[in-house]
Amino acid sequence: MKTREIILILLAAAFGAVAIVTWSEEIAANERAAKISKEAAEARLKSAADIKTLNDKAAKDAKDAVATVAKLAEAAAAKLADADAAKKKVEADLAKAKEDAGKAAVKAAELEKSKAAADNRVNELTAELARLRDGSELKEAIAKQKKAEADLESASTALREANAAAAKAAARLTEVEEENRRLREQTKGTDNVSPNYRAL
């Protein structure tokens, strides 16, 4: 065999060996690339699942927060309605107490006039006492005077009670108005959901 042929054979063998090595490395590189691609795909899927889980949790938390705020607002509105109803009742009671006090004052004035008239009548009868023998008119006038005094005392008592009721109703109205104001201030802060929520 000639030297040139030997050299050609050796070169062909060398090229063949290089091709085999290159082919083996290409297969290994493809396998590594496939493995990396698979791991990347799995990582993307896992990341997407994690993101979905976090978004679902955030959405649920936001929904729960909105529901909680709605319940608080509803409870505050109910309390506010109760406070308004209580205020109206107290105002009605106060108006009635004032009306009763006015009626009692009018009745007291009328009874005062009756007492003054009875006193005048007693004075007249006293002046005529010298010429009256049985004193029947005087006794009747005295009885009327005593009755007028008793009626006046009853009217005065009723007036005092009406004034006391009016004062109590006025104090209660002040309490209800203060509670109403406090509830309205609380209600103003229940319409806002936390600004820290942000979907991923």
C-alpha positions in Angstrom: 0.0 0.0 0.0 1.3 3.3 -0.9 2.0 6.1 1.5 -0.5 8.4 0.0 -3.2 5.8 0.4 -2.3 5.2 4.0 -2.5 8.9 4.6 -5.8 9.2 3.0 -7.1 6.3 5.0 -5.8 7.9 8.2 -7.4 11.2 7.3 -10.7 9.5 6.5 -10.5 7.7 9.9 -9.7 10.9 11.6 -12.6 12.7 9.9 -14.9 9.8 10.8 -13.8 10.0 14.4 -14.4 13.7 14.5 -17.8 13.3 12.9 -18.7 10.6 15.5 -17.5 12.8 18.3 -19.4 15.8 16.9 -22.5 13.7 16.4 -22.3 12.4 20.0 -21.8 15.8 21.4 -24.8 17.1 19.3 -27.0 14.4 20.7 -25.9 15.1 24.2 -26.4 18.9 23.6 -29.9 18.2 22.2 -30.7 16.0 25.2 -29.6 18.7 27.6 -31.5 21.3 25.6 -34.6 19.1 25.7 -34.2 18.6 29.4 -33.7 22.3 30.1 -36.7 23.1 27.8 -38.8 20.6 29.8 -37.7 22.0 33.1 -38.4 25.5 31.9 -41.9 24.5 30.7 -42.6 22.8 34.1 -41.3 25.9 35.9 -43.6 28.1 33.7 -46.6 25.9 34.5 -45.7 25.9 38.2 -45.2 29.7 38.2 -48.5 30.2 36.3 -50.3 27.9 38.9 -48.7 29.8 41.8 -49.7 33.2 40.2 -53.3 31.9 39.7 -53.4 30.7 43.3 -52.2 34.1 44.6 -54.7 35.9 42.3 -57.5 33.7 43.5 -56.6 34.3 47.1 -56.3 38.0 46.6 -59.7 38.1 44.9 -61.3 36.1 47.7 -59.7 38.4 50.3 -60.9 41.4 48.5 -64.4 40.0 48.2 -64.4 39.1 51.9 -63.2 42.6 52.7 -66.0 44.1 50.6 -68.6 41.9 52.3 -67.3 42.8 55.7 -67.4 46.5 54.9 -71.0 46.1 53.6 -72.0 44.3 56.8 -70.5 47.0 58.9 -72.2 49.7 56.8 -75.5 47.9 57.1 -75.1 47.6 60.9 -74.2 51.3 61.1 -77.2 52.3 59.0 -79.5 50.2 61.2 -78.1 51.8 64.3 -78.5 55.2 62.6 -82.1 54.4 61.7 -82.8 53.4 65.3 -81.2 56.6 66.6 -83.3 58.6 64.2 -86.4 56.8 65.4 -85.5 57.4 69.0 -84.8 61.0 68.3 -88.3 61.4 66.7 -89.9 59.7 69.7 -88.1 62.0 72.1 -89.0 65.0 70.1 -92.7 63.9 70.1 -92.5 63.3 73.9 -91.0 66.7 74.4 -93.7 68.4 72.3 -96.4 66.6 74.3 -94.7 67.5 77.5 -94.6 71.1 76.5 -98.2 71.0 75.4 -99.2 69.4 78.7 -97.2 72.1 80.5 -99.0 74.8 78.6 -102.4 73.3 79.4 -101.4 73.0 83.1 -100.3 76.6 83.1 -103.6 77.8 81.6 -105.5 75.7 84.1 -103.5 77.1 86.9 -104.2 80.7 85.7 -107.9 79.9 85.5 -107.9 78.4 89.0 -105.9 81.4 90.3 -108.6 83.7 88.9 -111.3 81.5 90.6 -109.4 81.7 93.9 -109.1 85.5 93.5 -112.9 85.6 92.9 -113.6 83.4 95.8 -111.3 85.6 98.0 -113.3 88.6 96.9 -116.5 86.8 97.7 -115.3 85.9 101.1 -114.4 89.5 101.8 -117.8 90.6 100.7 -119.5 88.0 103.0 -117.2 88.9 105.9 -118.4 92.5 105.6 -122.0 91.4 105.7 -121.3 89.0 108.6 -122.7 91.4 111.1 -126.2 91.4 109.6 -126.2 87.7 108.7 -127.6 85.4 111.4 -127.1 81.9 110.2 -123.9 82.5 108.2 -124.9 80.0 105.4 -123.6 82.2 102.6 -120.3 82.6 104.4 -119.9 78.9 104.9 -120.6 78.3 101.2 -118.1 80.9 100.1 -115.5 79.4 102.5 -116.1 76.0 101.1 -115.7 77.3 97.5 -112.5 79.0 98.6 -111.1 75.8 100.0 -112.1 73.9 96.9 -110.5 76.5 94.7 -107.3 76.3 96.8 -107.3 72.5 96.5 -107.8 72.8 92.7 -105.0 75.3 92.5 -102.7 73.0 94.4 -103.6 70.1 92.1 -102.9 72.3 89.0 -99.6 73.5 90.5 -98.6 69.9 91.1 -99.5 69.0 87.5 -97.6 72.0 86.2 -94.5 70.9 88.2 -94.7 67.3 86.9 -95.2 68.6 83.3 -92.1 70.9 83.6 -90.1 67.9 85.0 -91.2 65.7 82.1 -90.3 68.4 79.6 -86.8 68.8 81.2 -86.3 65.0 81.1 -87.4 64.8 77.5 -85.1 67.7 76.5 -82.1 66.0 78.2 -83.0 62.7 76.4 -83.2 64.6 73.1 -79.7 66.0 73.6 -78.4 62.5 74.3 -80.1 61.1 71.2 -78.7 63.9 69.0 -75.2 63.3 70.3 -75.5 59.5 69.6 -76.9 60.3 66.1 -74.0 62.6 65.4 -71.5 59.9 66.5 -73.1 57.2 64.4 -73.1 59.5 61.3 -69.4 60.1 61.8 -68.7 56.4 62.1 -70.8 55.7 59.0 -68.6 58.0 56.9 -65.6 55.7 57.3 -67.2 52.4 56.2 -67.4 52.9 52.4 -63.7 52.5 51.5 -62.0 49.2 50.7 -58.3 49.0 51.7 -56.1 50.7 49.1 -53.3 48.1 49.7 -55.1 45.4 47.6 -53.4 44.8 44.2 -54.1 41.8 42.0 -50.9 40.0 40.8 
